[in-house]
């Protein structure tokens, strides 16, 4: 059964950001728009469109993002909706999936060699600060300075030679806030051109301080190494959605309260 990815959610805005990921040589068809006839039927049936077509639908609850094994037993011909932000969904294929994704992404990016070399150091820590869109989305919360300073303090105790490479959608704010000698804001402009570059750069680091964001979550997951240390925030959302943080973490990741 072929896999189809519905990209229509990003038609209004955000397509420039996700299009780089969808251009990877995936064994899936990306669909952005239905046919004229399908759009007319969709307008008439609304949210019941797929039911009308006789296609089974499986929805992850919008209020509770707990892992559910139901989705692993989905029929071959169905529609699946959700975030599925738990490594338990793919734990049986983790080594293969990590190798395939790293090969796909690594082969699609071109990076400054000096930055690649420094990030490959055993003392490198990728720090992700996500701010701009979260400031205008009340359902999310922005990880504050206390979270980052506490995470860095704990890593310095274990890695005295740690160097923190800070990635953010707000580098100007980060330059004003992170000014210690062992901190470096990565602002090469490559992320704006292609988010895959920044994702891959973060994954090269030996250790990670992630935000409440699947972007840095995947960077830390893809970049797993022996003795890797990953710090993650205790809460993923500000309110409204139950998202058990224990179900998002890998066994060796550490949770810090905000």
C-alpha positions in Angstrom: 0.0 0.0 0.0 1.6 3.3 -1.0 2.2 6.0 1.6 0.7 9.5 0.9 1.6 12.6 3.0 -1.0 15.3 3.2 0.9 18.7 3.0 -2.2 20.8 2.6 -2.0 22.1 6.2 1.0 24.2 5.1 -0.5 25.7 1.9 -1.4 29.0 3.6 1.9 29.5 5.4 4.9 27.5 6.4 5.3 25.6 3.1 8.8 27.1 2.6 9.9 25.6 5.9 8.6 22.1 5.4 9.1 21.8 1.6 12.8 21.1 2.1 11.9 18.0 4.2 9.3 16.8 1.7 11.8 17.1 -1.2 13.9 14.3 0.3 13.8 11.1 -1.7 11.0 9.6 0.4 9.1 6.6 -0.6 5.9 8.5 -0.4 3.7 10.8 -2.4 3.2 14.3 -1.1 -0.2 15.7 -1.8 -0.9 19.4 -1.5 -4.2 19.8 -3.2 -7.1 17.6 -4.1 -8.7 17.4 -7.5 -11.4 19.9 -8.4 -14.1 17.3 -7.8 -12.6 16.2 -4.5 -12.5 19.9 -3.3 -16.1 20.3 -4.2 -17.0 17.2 -2.2 -14.8 18.3 0.6 -16.7 21.6 0.8 -20.0 19.8 0.9 -19.0 17.1 3.5 -16.6 19.1 5.6 -14.8 17.0 8.3 -16.8 13.9 7.2 -15.2 13.8 3.8 -13.1 10.7 4.4 -16.0 8.9 6.1 -18.1 9.7 3.0 -15.4 8.2 0.8 -15.5 5.1 3.0 -11.9 5.4 4.2 -11.3 4.5 7.9 -9.8 7.4 10.0 -7.7 7.2 13.0 -7.3 10.4 15.1 -4.8 11.0 17.8 -6.7 12.9 20.5 -6.1 16.7 20.3 -6.2 16.8 24.1 -4.0 13.9 25.0 -0.9 12.9 23.1 -0.3 9.7 25.0 1.1 6.8 23.1 -1.5 4.4 21.8 -0.7 1.0 20.2 -4.0 1.3 18.2 -2.1 3.1 15.5 0.4 0.3 15.0 -2.5 -2.0 14.0 -4.1 0.4 11.6 -5.6 -1.1 8.4 -3.5 -0.7 5.2 -6.0 1.7 3.5 -6.7 4.5 6.0 -6.2 8.1 7.0 -4.1 8.8 10.1 -4.1 12.2 11.9 -1.9 13.3 14.7 1.6 14.3 16.0 2.7 10.8 17.3 5.6 12.4 19.3 6.7 9.2 21.1 9.7 7.1 20.1 7.6 4.0 21.1 5.9 4.3 17.8 9.1 3.3 16.0 11.2 1.6 18.6 11.2 -1.7 16.8 12.9 -0.1 13.8 15.1 2.5 15.6 18.5 1.6 14.2 17.3 1.3 10.7 15.2 4.5 10.8 18.1 6.5 12.3 20.6 5.2 9.7 18.2 5.9 6.8 17.2 9.4 8.0 20.8 10.4 8.7 21.8 9.2 5.2 18.9 11.1 3.5 19.5 14.4 5.4 23.3 14.2 5.3 23.3 13.7 1.6 21.0 16.6 1.0 22.9 19.4 2.8 26.2 21.2 2.3 27.8 22.5 5.5 30.8 24.7 6.4 33.6 22.2 7.1 35.0 24.2 10.1 31.6 24.2 11.8 31.0 20.6 11.0 34.4 19.7 12.6 33.8 21.8 15.8 30.3 20.3 16.3 31.8 16.8 15.9 33.9 17.4 19.1 33.2 15.2 22.1 32.5 18.3 24.2 30.1 20.0 21.8 26.5 20.7 23.0 23.8 21.8 20.6 21.3 24.2 22.4 18.0 24.9 20.7 16.1 28.1 21.6 12.7 28.4 19.9 11.0 31.8 20.4 9.4 33.6 17.5 6.3 31.6 16.7 5.9 30.4 20.2 5.6 34.0 21.5 2.4 34.3 19.5 1.0 30.8 20.2 -0.4 30.7 23.8 -0.7 26.9 23.7 3.1 26.7 23.7 5.5 28.1 26.3 9.0 29.5 25.6 11.7 27.8 27.6 13.2 30.6 29.7 16.8 31.5 30.7 16.5 29.6 33.9 16.0 26.3 32.0 19.0 26.9 29.8 21.3 28.1 32.5 20.4 25.2 34.8 21.0 22.7 31.9 24.3 24.3 31.0 25.4 24.4 34.6 24.7 20.6 35.0 26.5 19.8 31.8 29.5 22.0 32.8 29.8 19.9 36.0 30.1 16.7 33.9 31.9 18.1 30.9 34.3 20.8 32.1 35.4 21.6 28.5 31.8 21.8 27.2 31.2 24.3 24.4 27.6 25.3 23.7 26.5 25.9 20.1 23.2 27.8 20.2 20.7 27.5 17.4 17.6 29.7 17.3 15.0 31.4 15.2 15.9 34.5 17.2 19.7 34.8 17.1 19.7 38.5 18.0 18.0 37.7 21.3 20.4 34.8 22.0 23.5 37.0 21.4 22.2 39.4 24.0 21.5 36.6 26.5 24.2 34.0 26.0 27.6 35.8 26.2 29.8 33.4 28.2 33.1 32.4 26.7 31.9 28.8 26.2 28.8 29.9 24.3 28.5 30.5 20.6 25.4 31.6 18.7 25.3 29.8 15.3 23.9 32.4 12.9 25.3 31.4 9.5 22.0 32.1 7.6 21.8 28.5 6.4 18.7 27.7 8.5 16.7 30.4 6.8 17.6 29.0 3.4 17.0 25.4 4.4 16.0 24.1 7.9 17.5 20.7 7.0 21.0 22.3 7.3 20.4 23.4 10.9 18.7 20.1 11.9 21.7 18.2 10.6 24.2 20.6 12.3 22.5 20.1 15.6 22.5 16.3 15.2 26.3 16.4 14.8 26.8 17.6 18.4 27.7 15.1 21.0 25.2 16.4 23.6 22.0 18.4 23.4 19.8 20.9 25.3 16.5 20.7 23.5 13.5 23.0 23.5 9.9 21.9 23.7 10.1 21.4 20.0 10.1 18.4 17.7 12.8 20.1 15.6 15.5 19.8 18.3 13.9 16.5 19.5 14.7 14.9 16.2 18.2 16.5 16.1 19.0 14.8 19.5 17.4 11.5 18.5 19.3 11.4 15.1 22.5 12.4 16.8 22.6 9.6 19.4 26.1 8.7 20.4 27.8 6.7 23.2 27.7 8.7 26.5 25.3 11.3 24.9 23.7 13.6 27.4 20.3 15.2 26.5 18.5 17.7 28.7 14.8 18.4 28.0 12.1 20.6 29.6 9.5 19.1 31.8 6.5 20.6 30.0 5.8 20.5 26.2 2.7 22.8 26.2 1.6 25.7 28.4 -1.9 24.4 28.8 -4.7 22.6 27.0 -3.0 19.4 25.9 -1.8 16.5 28.0 1.5 15.4 26.6 3.2 13.1 29.1 6.9 14.1 28.9 8.0 10.6 30.0 6.6 9.3 26.7 8.7 11.7 24.6 12.0 11.0 26.2 14.6 8.4 25.4 15.7 6.3 28.4 19.0 8.2 28.9 17.5 11.7 28.4 17.1 13.9 31.5 14.1 16.0 32.3 14.5 19.4 33.9 11.6 21.4 35.5 11.1 24.9 34.2 
